[in-house]
């Protein structure tokens, strides 16, 4: 019994260490651009690691300037090749860019091929925003 508890403790202690050892995945809200009645969102994703991240799917919550939730969406950022920076563009139909106040990373829906990599992914994400007046947070 003591060996089993020791083994579980070592296994549990090593999982967060693995996430901490991996370099951060940078995701930047770079730009919001009005496209008629829609809002075009530009994101930049940086993967400095030696391994690709495939898939990378995020659960995002968008808030208006008044703090009220505007919508929820699942966004495929990946695949992110190893040691690569890529821009991702998506359009928010019927959403005025001026009405956005913040974006919340609610959860990671997929990050790599297994549940273990998904659990280790969230602490690796480093979020930033260059979009004027719109924050991007966890």
Backbone as ProteinMPNN parsed JSONL, in Angstrom:
{"seq_chain_A": "XXXXXXXXXXXXXXXXXXXXXXXXXXXXXXXXXXXXXXXXXXXXXXXXXXXXXXXXXXXXXXXXXXXXXXXXXXXXXXXXXXXXXXXXXXXXXXXXXXXXXXXXXXXXXXXXXXXXXXXXXXXXXXXXXXXXXXXXXX", "coords_chain_A": {"N_chain_A": [[0.82, -1.186, 0.0], [1.935, 1.222, 0.782], [3.83, 1.554, -1.232], [2.176, 1.88, -3.459], [0.864, 4.31, -2.838], [3.113, 5.978, -2.793], [3.922, 5.785, -5.473], [1.688, 6.92, -6.786], [1.831, 9.501, -5.76], [4.284, 10.394, -6.833], [3.692, 10.232, -9.58], [1.551, 12.07, -9.764], [2.881, 14.401, -8.965], [4.645, 14.736, -11.051], [3.158, 15.427, -13.334], [2.263, 18.253, -13.289], [4.832, 19.317, -13.365], [5.739, 18.569, -15.871], [4.111, 20.192, -17.473], [5.03, 22.678, -16.676], [7.65, 22.612, -17.568], [7.46, 22.692, -20.329], [7.65, 25.05, -22.979], [5.889, 28.229, -23.038], [2.817, 28.661, -24.845], [2.088, 31.187, -26.88], [-0.663, 33.287, -27.286], [-2.059, 35.831, -28.962], [-4.365, 38.437, -29.01], [-4.528, 40.298, -31.642], [-5.639, 42.23, -33.39], [-8.629, 44.02, -34.168], [-10.982, 44.382, -36.705], [-13.255, 46.255, -38.489], [-15.678, 44.943, -40.634], [-17.922, 45.787, -42.461], [-21.008, 44.945, -41.153], [-19.861, 43.107, -39.571], [-17.204, 41.77, -37.453], [-13.845, 41.416, -37.875], [-11.431, 39.33, -36.544], [-8.12, 39.207, -35.624], [-5.673, 36.955, -34.703], [-2.592, 36.007, -33.207], [-0.544, 33.262, -32.96], [1.955, 31.619, -31.151], [4.269, 29.052, -31.122], [6.873, 27.958, -29.477], [7.916, 25.512, -28.914], [9.485, 22.263, -29.454], [7.752, 20.437, -30.43], [4.817, 19.976, -32.41], [1.551, 21.403, -31.89], [-1.374, 19.909, -32.062], [-4.604, 18.925, -32.178], [-5.525, 22.415, -31.52], [-7.913, 23.822, -29.813], [-10.07, 26.279, -28.673], [-12.318, 27.434, -26.127], [-14.12, 30.228, -26.135], [-15.379, 33.163, -24.551], [-17.133, 36.022, -25.3], [-17.383, 39.35, -24.296], [-19.377, 42.273, -24.011], [-18.803, 45.853, -23.996], [-20.163, 46.622, -21.763], [-19.852, 44.555, -20.016], [-21.536, 42.404, -20.25], [-22.227, 39.139, -21.431], [-21.739, 38.479, -24.813], [-21.467, 36.49, -26.758], [-20.598, 33.005, -27.216], [-17.964, 30.976, -28.396], [-16.341, 28.32, -30.165], [-13.046, 28.034, -31.074], [-10.774, 27.11, -33.509], [-7.457, 27.163, -33.247], [-5.184, 25.76, -33.844], [-3.768, 23.494, -36.292], [-0.617, 24.051, -34.663], [2.487, 24.346, -35.859], [5.748, 23.119, -34.87], [8.023, 25.39, -33.347], [7.032, 27.797, -34.564], [5.325, 30.727, -35.686], [2.08, 31.873, -36.236], [-0.592, 33.558, -37.953], [-4.038, 33.821, -37.292], [-7.282, 34.204, -38.547], [-10.582, 35.21, -38.021], [-14.083, 35.75, -38.553], [-16.64, 37.54, -36.912], [-19.837, 37.244, -37.316], [-22.357, 39.677, -37.662], [-21.498, 41.111, -35.473], [-20.413, 44.044, -34.051], [-17.261, 45.515, -33.942], [-16.654, 47.639, -32.221], [-18.3, 47.19, -30.088], [-17.184, 45.205, -28.519], [-15.705, 44.308, -25.431], [-14.103, 42.589, -23.923], [-12.374, 39.413, -24.098], [-12.684, 36.167, -22.974], [-10.783, 33.363, -22.211], [-12.309, 30.583, -21.772], [-12.029, 27.819, -21.578], [-9.917, 25.042, -22.57], [-10.608, 23.193, -25.278], [-9.447, 21.249, -26.859], [-6.137, 20.054, -27.119], [-3.554, 18.908, -28.518], [-3.152, 15.318, -28.964], [-4.213, 13.786, -26.808], [-6.049, 13.395, -23.679], [-4.392, 13.954, -21.551], [-2.51, 15.767, -22.581], [-4.213, 17.867, -23.101], [-4.971, 18.665, -20.504], [-2.516, 19.576, -19.573], [-2.095, 21.738, -21.149], [-3.507, 24.187, -20.655], [-2.157, 25.63, -18.483], [0.088, 26.386, -19.928], [-0.622, 28.348, -21.723], [-0.16, 31.628, -22.737], [-1.625, 34.593, -22.687], [-2.208, 37.593, -24.487], [-3.089, 40.991, -25.413], [-3.295, 43.252, -28.074], [-5.244, 44.698, -29.086], [-6.93, 47.665, -29.024], [-8.45, 48.671, -26.087], [-9.665, 46.196, -25.62], [-9.511, 43.418, -23.672], [-7.813, 40.242, -23.206], [-8.179, 37.431, -21.552], [-7.611, 34.81, -19.059]], "CA_chain_A": [[0.0, 0.0, 0.0], [2.829, 2.373, 0.847], [4.423, 1.714, -2.574], [1.149, 2.406, -4.337], [0.716, 5.727, -2.517], [4.327, 6.665, -3.248], [3.887, 5.843, -6.938], [0.678, 7.892, -7.166], [2.35, 10.826, -5.421], [5.319, 10.737, -7.824], [3.009, 10.46, -10.849], [0.82, 13.335, -9.656], [3.834, 15.516, -8.881], [5.357, 14.911, -12.313], [2.314, 16.009, -14.368], [2.425, 19.702, -13.377], [6.208, 19.642, -13.732], [5.841, 18.462, -17.32], [3.485, 21.382, -18.049], [5.88, 23.822, -16.387], [8.878, 22.494, -18.342], [7.19, 23.008, -21.721], [7.6, 26.499, -23.189], [4.524, 28.739, -23.172], [2.198, 28.882, -26.15], [1.584, 32.556, -26.866], [-1.819, 33.601, -28.123], [-2.252, 37.273, -28.887], [-5.432, 39.133, -29.717], [-3.687, 41.299, -32.282], [-6.326, 43.326, -34.077], [-10.039, 43.928, -34.523], [-11.158, 45.169, -37.921], [-14.641, 46.299, -38.943], [-15.961, 44.438, -41.982], [-19.359, 46.031, -42.571], [-21.698, 44.652, -39.883], [-19.107, 42.041, -38.904], [-15.917, 42.124, -36.861], [-12.757, 40.485, -38.198], [-10.519, 39.183, -35.412], [-6.794, 38.698, -35.98], [-4.94, 36.402, -33.567], [-1.254, 35.498, -33.521], [-0.21, 32.141, -32.078], [3.389, 31.293, -31.179], [4.639, 27.78, -30.502], [8.331, 27.834, -29.48], [8.298, 24.141, -28.538], [10.013, 21.383, -30.502], [6.658, 19.584, -30.892], [3.617, 20.656, -32.89], [0.342, 21.287, -31.074], [-2.428, 19.582, -33.008], [-5.265, 20.19, -32.462], [-5.628, 23.41, -30.455], [-9.268, 24.367, -29.916], [-10.355, 27.081, -27.483], [-13.675, 27.858, -25.8], [-14.01, 31.657, -25.844], [-16.572, 33.928, -24.194], [-16.971, 37.419, -25.676], [-18.155, 40.267, -23.48], [-19.533, 43.628, -24.51], [-18.188, 46.912, -23.172], [-20.929, 46.705, -20.527], [-19.577, 43.373, -19.195], [-22.536, 41.375, -20.519], [-21.777, 38.155, -22.429], [-22.276, 38.691, -26.153], [-21.547, 35.174, -27.397], [-19.604, 31.972, -26.912], [-17.574, 30.281, -29.611], [-15.196, 27.407, -30.18], [-12.132, 28.534, -32.098], [-9.623, 26.267, -33.829], [-6.227, 27.925, -33.443], [-4.198, 24.834, -34.382], [-2.504, 23.015, -35.729], [0.524, 24.948, -34.544], [3.738, 23.624, -36.082], [6.851, 23.361, -33.928], [8.862, 26.584, -33.548], [6.385, 28.568, -35.624], [4.338, 31.747, -35.367], [1.078, 31.943, -37.298], [-1.76, 34.414, -37.766], [-5.342, 33.193, -37.516], [-8.284, 35.234, -38.778], [-11.959, 34.738, -38.063], [-15.079, 36.824, -38.59], [-17.8, 37.452, -36.035], [-20.976, 37.733, -38.093], [-23.334, 40.474, -36.94], [-20.895, 41.689, -34.265], [-19.674, 45.274, -34.252], [-15.997, 45.505, -33.185], [-16.695, 48.658, -31.171], [-19.094, 46.69, -28.968], [-16.446, 44.213, -27.73], [-14.945, 44.837, -24.307], [-13.091, 41.621, -23.504], [-12.52, 38.019, -24.502], [-12.266, 35.259, -21.911], [-10.492, 31.967, -22.531], [-13.114, 29.848, -20.806], [-11.486, 26.466, -21.43], [-9.242, 24.45, -23.715], [-11.424, 22.065, -25.717], [-8.527, 20.236, -27.371], [-4.756, 20.519, -27.194], [-2.788, 17.682, -28.709], [-3.968, 14.143, -29.246], [-4.724, 13.043, -25.653], [-6.597, 14.168, -22.558], [-3.27, 14.411, -20.711], [-1.929, 16.977, -23.164], [-5.202, 18.933, -22.916], [-4.864, 19.143, -19.12], [-1.235, 20.268, -19.406], [-2.032, 22.869, -22.078], [-4.027, 25.439, -20.105], [-1.134, 26.436, -17.804], [1.106, 26.832, -20.891], [-1.114, 29.428, -22.573], [0.17, 32.993, -22.329], [-2.521, 35.436, -23.465], [-1.968, 39.033, -24.521], [-3.943, 41.716, -26.344], [-2.862, 44.529, -28.639], [-6.456, 45.363, -29.548], [-7.181, 48.813, -28.159], [-9.639, 48.628, -25.252], [-10.233, 44.852, -25.5], [-8.587, 42.528, -22.987], [-7.878, 38.815, -23.531], [-7.811, 36.885, -20.251], [-7.976, 33.432, -18.689]], "C_chain_A": [[0.871, 1.26, 0.0], [3.465, 2.628, -0.517], [3.422, 2.33, -3.538], [0.952, 3.9, -4.094], [1.922, 6.532, -2.979], [4.322, 6.833, -4.763], [2.873, 6.872, -7.408], [1.147, 9.319, -6.878], [3.374, 11.281, -6.462], [4.678, 11.041, -9.167], [2.281, 11.798, -10.828], [1.75, 14.521, -9.623], [4.506, 15.76, -10.218], [4.494, 15.557, -13.386], [2.41, 17.532, -14.411], [3.841, 20.105, -13.778], [6.383, 19.565, -15.239], [5.24, 19.704, -17.982], [4.364, 22.605, -17.831], [7.149, 23.797, -17.225], [8.67, 22.878, -19.81], [7.114, 24.531, -21.889], [6.16, 26.973, -23.39], [4.097, 28.849, -24.635], [1.585, 30.283, -26.081], [0.408, 32.713, -27.8], [-2.151, 35.072, -27.89], [-3.488, 37.688, -29.675], [-4.755, 40.349, -30.338], [-4.47, 42.497, -32.79], [-7.798, 42.998, -34.255], [-10.267, 44.872, -35.691], [-12.619, 45.097, -38.361], [-14.732, 45.833, -40.39], [-17.465, 44.57, -42.216], [-20.009, 45.828, -41.208], [-20.969, 43.585, -39.076], [-17.813, 42.583, -38.302], [-14.906, 41.031, -37.219], [-11.756, 40.515, -37.043], [-9.229, 38.542, -35.913], [-6.11, 38.211, -34.703], [-3.595, 35.887, -34.064], [-0.931, 34.434, -32.486], [1.261, 31.78, -32.276], [3.637, 29.991, -30.435], [6.16, 27.642, -30.569], [8.826, 26.414, -29.207], [8.787, 23.347, -29.749], [8.942, 20.458, -31.059], [5.48, 20.435, -31.351], [2.49, 20.471, -31.879], [-0.815, 21.106, -32.051], [-3.364, 18.567, -32.377], [-5.084, 21.178, -31.317], [-6.95, 24.134, -30.667], [-9.634, 25.033, -28.592], [-11.844, 27.382, -27.36], [-13.579, 29.307, -25.334], [-15.373, 32.251, -25.515], [-16.281, 35.393, -24.519], [-17.927, 38.273, -24.854], [-18.252, 41.613, -24.188], [-18.837, 44.615, -23.587], [-18.891, 47.046, -21.824], [-20.716, 45.505, -19.604], [-20.566, 42.243, -19.376], [-21.998, 40.444, -21.612], [-22.518, 38.384, -23.745], [-22.465, 37.353, -26.869], [-20.431, 34.269, -26.907], [-19.243, 31.302, -28.234], [-16.387, 29.359, -29.365], [-14.327, 27.831, -31.354], [-10.972, 27.567, -32.272], [-8.442, 27.168, -34.137], [-5.182, 27.058, -34.139], [-4.621, 24.291, -35.723], [-1.435, 24.113, -35.707], [1.798, 24.137, -34.756], [4.787, 23.991, -35.038], [7.629, 24.606, -34.354], [8.328, 27.497, -34.653], [5.425, 29.588, -35.033], [3.391, 31.841, -36.552], [-0.028, 32.91, -36.935], [-3.008, 33.605, -38.087], [-6.369, 34.315, -37.591], [-9.654, 34.576, -38.741], [-12.899, 35.931, -37.977], [-16.218, 36.514, -37.628], [-18.977, 38.088, -36.768], [-21.947, 38.493, -37.192], [-22.808, 41.106, -35.659], [-20.08, 42.913, -34.629], [-18.414, 45.233, -33.387], [-16.021, 46.488, -32.023], [-17.463, 48.197, -29.938], [-18.366, 45.692, -28.09], [-15.626, 44.887, -26.633], [-13.842, 43.901, -23.849], [-13.418, 40.245, -24.074], [-11.934, 37.174, -23.384], [-11.968, 33.893, -22.498], [-11.168, 31.147, -21.44], [-12.541, 28.463, -20.534], [-10.698, 26.109, -22.683], [-10.043, 23.209, -24.085], [-10.573, 20.925, -26.247], [-7.145, 20.855, -27.468], [-3.87, 19.284, -27.311], [-3.717, 16.486, -28.739], [-4.59, 13.443, -28.036], [-5.285, 13.972, -24.586], [-5.48, 14.706, -21.669], [-2.654, 15.685, -21.276], [-2.903, 18.147, -23.038], [-5.086, 19.525, -21.514], [-3.585, 19.94, -18.902], [-1.166, 21.551, -20.237], [-2.452, 24.19, -21.441], [-2.972, 26.254, -19.362], [-0.043, 26.968, -18.745], [0.671, 28.042, -21.701], [-0.808, 30.785, -21.958], [-0.611, 33.937, -23.24], [-2.13, 36.905, -23.362], [-2.948, 39.666, -25.505], [-3.26, 43.003, -26.777], [-4.061, 45.319, -29.143], [-6.84, 46.448, -28.546], [-8.516, 48.666, -27.421], [-10.278, 47.268, -25.094], [-9.193, 43.941, -24.861], [-8.826, 41.088, -23.414], [-7.311, 38.097, -22.313], [-8.206, 35.424, -20.103], [-8.908, 33.463, -17.507]], "O_chain_A": [[0.577, 2.233, -0.694], [3.624, 3.779, -0.922], [3.772, 3.197, -4.339], [0.88, 4.676, -5.047], [1.773, 7.639, -3.497], [4.673, 7.895, -5.277], [3.158, 7.63, -8.335], [0.888, 10.233, -7.661], [3.333, 12.424, -6.918], [5.067, 12.001, -9.832], [2.385, 12.575, -11.777], [1.437, 15.56, -10.205], [4.905, 16.89, -10.5], [5.042, 16.191, -14.288], [2.625, 18.077, -15.494], [4.032, 21.117, -14.452], [7.085, 20.386, -15.829], [5.801, 20.217, -18.95], [4.441, 23.476, -18.698], [7.678, 24.855, -17.564], [9.605, 23.34, -20.464], [6.569, 25.221, -21.027], [5.312, 26.212, -23.855], [4.909, 29.095, -25.527], [0.662, 30.521, -25.302], [0.469, 32.32, -28.965], [-2.476, 35.491, -26.779], [-3.643, 37.34, -30.845], [-4.446, 41.316, -29.642], [-4.034, 43.639, -32.647], [-8.169, 41.843, -34.467], [-9.809, 46.015, -35.679], [-13.155, 44.011, -38.579], [-13.967, 46.269, -41.251], [-18.194, 43.579, -42.173], [-19.616, 46.458, -40.226], [-21.43, 43.205, -38.0], [-17.387, 43.699, -38.6], [-15.106, 39.861, -36.895], [-11.297, 41.577, -36.623], [-9.243, 37.482, -36.538], [-5.982, 38.963, -33.737], [-3.474, 35.398, -35.187], [-1.032, 34.673, -31.283], [1.744, 31.653, -33.401], [3.265, 29.843, -29.271], [6.692, 27.25, -31.608], [10.027, 26.152, -29.265], [8.538, 23.709, -30.899], [9.178, 19.765, -32.049], [5.181, 21.474, -30.763], [2.478, 19.508, -31.112], [-1.186, 22.031, -32.774], [-2.944, 17.451, -32.071], [-4.552, 20.823, -30.265], [-7.089, 24.951, -31.577], [-9.521, 24.426, -27.527], [-12.539, 27.562, -28.36], [-13.025, 29.587, -24.271], [-16.385, 31.892, -26.116], [-15.281, 35.941, -24.055], [-19.113, 37.967, -24.729], [-17.323, 42.035, -24.876], [-18.343, 44.243, -22.523], [-18.299, 47.522, -20.856], [-21.32, 45.432, -18.535], [-20.446, 41.213, -18.713], [-21.397, 40.895, -22.587], [-23.745, 38.472, -23.784], [-23.492, 37.117, -27.505], [-19.467, 34.705, -26.278], [-20.105, 31.085, -29.086], [-15.557, 29.59, -28.486], [-14.805, 27.971, -32.48], [-10.271, 27.242, -31.313], [-8.422, 27.854, -35.159], [-4.385, 27.559, -34.933], [-5.703, 24.597, -36.223], [-1.362, 24.966, -36.592], [2.15, 23.318, -33.907], [4.712, 25.045, -34.407], [7.862, 24.844, -35.539], [9.063, 27.913, -35.549], [4.792, 29.341, -34.006], [3.815, 31.884, -37.707], [-0.368, 33.07, -35.763], [-3.03, 32.811, -39.027], [-6.333, 35.258, -36.8], [-9.869, 33.525, -39.344], [-12.566, 36.972, -37.411], [-16.693, 35.381, -37.542], [-19.098, 39.311, -36.832], [-22.312, 38.028, -36.112], [-23.593, 41.587, -34.841], [-19.151, 42.825, -35.433], [-18.508, 44.939, -32.196], [-15.472, 46.205, -30.958], [-17.29, 48.759, -28.857], [-18.862, 45.35, -27.016], [-14.948, 45.888, -26.864], [-12.773, 44.348, -23.433], [-14.546, 39.952, -24.468], [-10.829, 37.431, -22.907], [-12.8, 33.322, -23.204], [-10.658, 31.034, -20.325], [-12.562, 27.987, -19.399], [-10.796, 26.776, -23.713], [-10.145, 22.275, -23.289], [-10.938, 19.758, -26.1], [-6.991, 22.017, -27.844], [-3.485, 18.692, -26.302], [-4.927, 16.624, -28.559], [-5.434, 12.567, -28.225], [-5.029, 15.176, -24.591], [-5.605, 15.79, -21.098], [-2.31, 16.592, -20.517], [-2.477, 19.292, -22.886], [-5.1, 20.745, -21.351], [-3.578, 20.888, -18.117], [-0.262, 22.364, -20.04], [-1.807, 25.213, -21.67], [-2.885, 27.463, -19.578], [0.672, 27.904, -18.389], [1.511, 28.703, -22.31], [-1.152, 31.054, -20.807], [-0.297, 34.066, -24.423], [-1.769, 37.394, -22.291], [-3.56, 38.978, -26.322], [-2.721, 43.745, -25.956], [-3.924, 46.463, -29.576], [-7.048, 46.171, -27.365], [-9.573, 48.552, -28.042], [-11.345, 47.171, -24.487], [-8.124, 43.714, -25.428], [-9.897, 40.747, -23.917], [-6.106, 38.144, -22.066], [-8.993, 34.877, -20.874], [-9.338, 32.412, -17.032]]}, "name": "protein", "num_of_chains": 1, "seq": "XXXXXXXXXXXXXXXXXXXXXXXXXXXXXXXXXXXXXXXXXXXXXXXXXXXXXXXXXXXXXXXXXXXXXXXXXXXXXXXXXXXXXXXXXXXXXXXXXXXXXXXXXXXXXXXXXXXXXXXXXXXXXXXXXXXXXXXXXX"}
